[in-house]
Amino acid sequence: MKKIYYYVVLIFVVFIALLAVIYNRYNKEDNQKKITVAEVTHSVFYAPFYASLHNGYFEEEGLDVDVILTSGADKVASAVLSGDAQIGLSGLEATLYVYENNAKDYLVSFSSLTKRDGQFLFGDCALKDNFTVEDLKGKSVLAGRKGGMPSMVFEYALYKNNVNKGEVMVDNSVDFASLSGAYIGGQGDFVNLFEPTAFMLEKQGYGCTLASLGLMSGEVPYTVFHTKKSFLDNNKETIKAFTKAIQKGLTFVKNSSNEEIANVIKSEFPDIKIEDLVEVVSRYKNADSWWEKTYISEEAYNNLLDLMEYNEALTKRLPFNTLVDNSFNG
C-alpha cells in the first residue's frame, strides 16, 4: 500500500512540475515584446545579428524577433515608415534620405552593426594573387544602382586609391539583387558581391574574389539598426533591450572562432556546407567587418557624409544628434 501511495505522489509531483514548465514557457512567450526587423539583404555579413537570434540574446532581453527580407535600403525604410516593420537593418544613408525629404516622423539610427562595406570585388582568377586597383582601369564593373550604398562606396574606394572618375566604367544598370546573374550572363568585367554569393560563384568556377571593398574604402556606419522617431520615443525600453542583444552578438563574434560562429548561424544558410560557411565567416573577420560596440561614432558618421558628398548624393550635411541616438548603448 505504501508503494502505491509513493508512486501516486511521485506521478502527481511530476505532473505539477510539467504544468509549471509549460505555464512558464507560454507565460514568458506572452510577455515577450514582438518586433519585426526588415533586413536589406541576407548575408553572412550580418553574423552578429544572427548570433543574437540563435544564441537566444533577444529572448534574454524579453523580445520575440521576426526577420523579413526587404531588398533595397529604400524598401527597408518604407517598411519601417509604414509600420510593416518596427526596426530596419540597412545603410545609414536611408535615414538621411528620409530626413532630407522632410518626413515628419523620420528615421533614427540607434545601433551599429558593420563598420565598413561588406562587398568583395569579383573577377578573373588570373588576377587573384597580384590584383591592384590599376587592373580596373578601362574595365566595366557592375556596382549596383546609382545612389545606393554599394555603388557609392565603390566609387569612393576608387577615389581613395587614386583612381579618377572616368578611368573605370561603373555600370549602374543592374539592381543589387541581380548583380550575380548579370555577371554570369556576361555583363561586366568585374562585379561587386556580398558573401556568401561571391564564394559560391567562385566554387562554381565563374571567377575569384580579388579584394575587400571595405578595406579599400574605410570605416563608416555601413549597416545600422533604425526605427521611426515616434516608435523610439514611445518604446525606449524595447530599443534598449534590442541594443543590448545586438551588443551580445557583437561580443560573441569578437571572442569566438570562425567555426563557432559558423555553427551558430548555419541555419540561416542551409544550402551552404559548414566548411564553406567557416571560410566565408573568416573572410569577413579578416576584413575587420564588425564594430566591437553598438555605439555610432560621429567620426564614422562624418566619413559617411564625406562619401555621400563625393557621390553628390547629399545637398547638405545633416545633423548627427538628430539622426543618431546613442543613449541606448551601454
Long-range contacts (C-beta under 8 A, 24 or more apart in sequence): 29-64, 31-62, 32-59, 32-62, 32-63, 32-64, 33-62, 33-63, 33-64, 33-238, 33-241, 34-63, 34-64, 34-66, 35-63, 35-64, 35-65, 35-66, 35-86, 35-87, 35-238, 35-242, 36-65, 36-66, 36-67, 36-68, 36-84, 36-85, 36-86, 36-87, 37-65, 37-66, 37-67, 37-68, 37-85, 37-86, 37-87, 37-88, 37-89, 37-225, 38-67, 38-68, 38-69, 38-70, 38-75, 38-76, 38-79, 38-80, 38-84, 38-85, 38-87, 38-88, 38-89, 38-90, 39-67, 39-68, 39-69, 39-70, 39-76, 39-89, 39-90, 40-70, 40-71, 40-72, 40-73, 40-75, 40-76, 40-88, 40-89, 40-90, 40-91, 40-223, 41-69, 41-71, 41-176, 41-177, 41-194, 42-69, 42-268, 43-118, 43-194, 43-195, 43-196, 43-197, 44-195, 44-196, 44-265, 44-269, 44-277, 44-280, 44-281, 44-284, 45-114, 45-118, 45-194, 45-195, 45-223, 45-284, 45-289, 46-89, 46-113, 46-114, 46-223, 47-249, 47-253, 47-261, 47-265, 47-281, 47-284, 47-290, 48-113, 48-246, 48-249, 48-250, 48-252, 48-253, 48-290, 49-89, 49-113, 49-246, 49-249, 50-249, 50-264, 50-265, 50-268, 51-248, 51-249, 51-252, 51-253, 51-261, 51-264, 51-265, 52-245, 52-246, 52-248, 52-249, 52-252, 54-264, 54-265, 54-267, 54-268, 55-248, 55-249, 55-252, 55-264, 57-244, 57-245, 57-246, 57-248, 57-249, 58-241, 58-242, 58-245, 60-245, 60-248, 61-241, 61-242, 61-244, 61-245, 62-241, 63-238, 63-241, 63-242, 63-245, 65-242, 71-176, 71-177, 72-148, 72-175, 72-176, 72-177, 73-148, 73-149, 77-107, 80-107, 80-226, 80-227, 80-228, 81-105, 81-107, 81-228, 86-227, 86-231, 86-235, 87-225, 87-226, 87-227, 87-242, 88-225, 88-226, 88-227, 89-113, 89-223, 89-224, 89-225, 90-223, 90-224, 90-226, 91-148, 91-149, 91-222, 91-223, 91-224, 92-220, 92-221, 92-222, 92-224, 92-226, 92-296, 92-301, 92-304, 92-323, 93-149, 93-152, 93-304, 93-308, 93-313, 94-226, 95-224, 95-226, 95-323, 96-308, 96-314, 96-318, 96-323, 99-318, 99-322, 99-323, 100-314, 100-315, 100-316, 100-318, 105-228, 105-229, 105-230, 106-228, 106-229, 106-323, 107-226, 107-227, 107-228, 107-229, 107-323, 108-226, 108-227, 108-228, 108-229, 108-232, 108-322, 108-323, 108-324, 108-325, 109-221, 109-224, 109-225, 109-226, 109-296, 109-323, 109-324, 109-325, 110-224, 110-225, 110-226, 110-227, 110-232, 110-239, 110-243, 110-296, 110-324, 110-325, 110-326, 110-328, 110-329, 111-224, 111-225, 111-242, 111-243, 111-246, 111-294, 111-296, 111-328, 111-329, 112-221, 112-223, 112-224, 112-291, 112-293, 112-294, 112-295, 112-296, 112-300, 113-223, 113-224, 113-225, 113-246, 113-250, 113-290, 113-291, 113-294, 114-222, 114-223, 114-289, 114-290, 114-291, 115-214, 115-219, 115-220, 115-221, 115-222, 115-288, 115-289, 115-290, 115-291, 115-300, 116-214, 116-215, 116-217, 116-218, 116-219, 116-220, 116-222, 116-287, 116-288, 116-289, 117-149, 117-150, 117-153, 117-154, 117-157, 117-212, 117-213, 117-214, 117-217, 117-220, 117-222, 118-194, 118-195, 118-214, 118-222, 118-223, 118-284, 118-287, 118-289, 119-150, 119-153, 119-154, 119-192, 119-193, 119-194, 119-212, 119-213, 119-214, 120-192, 120-193, 120-194, 120-195, 120-198, 120-209, 120-210, 120-211, 120-212, 120-213, 120-283, 121-190, 121-191, 121-192, 121-209, 121-210, 121-211, 121-212, 121-213, 122-183, 122-190, 122-191, 122-192, 122-193, 122-198, 122-201, 122-202, 122-207, 122-208, 122-209, 122-210, 123-189, 123-190, 123-191, 123-207, 123-208, 123-210, 124-189, 124-207, 124-208, 125-207, 125-208, 127-208, 127-210, 128-208, 128-209, 128-210, 131-210, 131-211, 133-158, 133-161, 133-162, 133-163, 133-216, 134-163, 136-163, 136-167, 136-168, 136-190, 137-163, 137-167, 137-168, 138-167, 138-168, 138-169, 139-168, 139-169, 139-189, 139-190, 140-169, 140-171, 140-187, 140-188, 140-189, 140-190, 141-168, 141-169, 141-170, 141-171, 141-188, 141-189, 141-190, 141-191, 141-192, 142-171, 142-174, 142-179, 142-182, 142-183, 142-187, 142-188, 142-190, 142-191, 142-192, 143-170, 143-171, 143-172, 143-192, 144-172, 144-174, 144-175, 144-176, 144-179, 144-192, 145-172, 145-174, 145-175, 145-176, 146-172, 147-311, 147-313, 148-176, 149-222, 150-176, 150-192, 151-311, 152-307, 152-308, 152-310, 152-311, 152-313, 153-213, 153-214, 153-217, 153-220, 153-222, 153-307, 154-192, 154-213, 154-217, 155-310, 155-311, 156-217, 156-307, 156-310, 156-311, 157-213, 157-216, 157-217, 159-310, 160-216, 160-217, 160-218, 161-216, 183-207, 195-280, 195-283, 195-284, 196-269, 196-272, 196-276, 196-277, 196-280, 199-276, 199-279, 199-280, 199-283, 200-272, 200-276, 203-276, 209-283, 212-283, 212-286, 212-287, 214-287, 214-288, 214-289, 215-287, 215-288, 217-307, 218-303, 219-300, 219-303, 220-300, 220-301, 220-303, 220-304, 220-307, 221-296, 221-297, 221-300, 221-301, 221-304, 224-296, 232-325, 236-328, 239-328, 240-328, 242-328, 243-294, 243-328, 243-329, 243-330, 244-330, 246-294, 247-293, 247-294, 247-329, 247-330, 250-290, 250-291, 250-292, 250-293, 250-294, 251-292, 253-285, 253-290, 254-290, 254-292, 258-282, 258-285, 293-329, 294-328, 294-329, 295-326, 295-329, 296-324, 296-326, 298-324
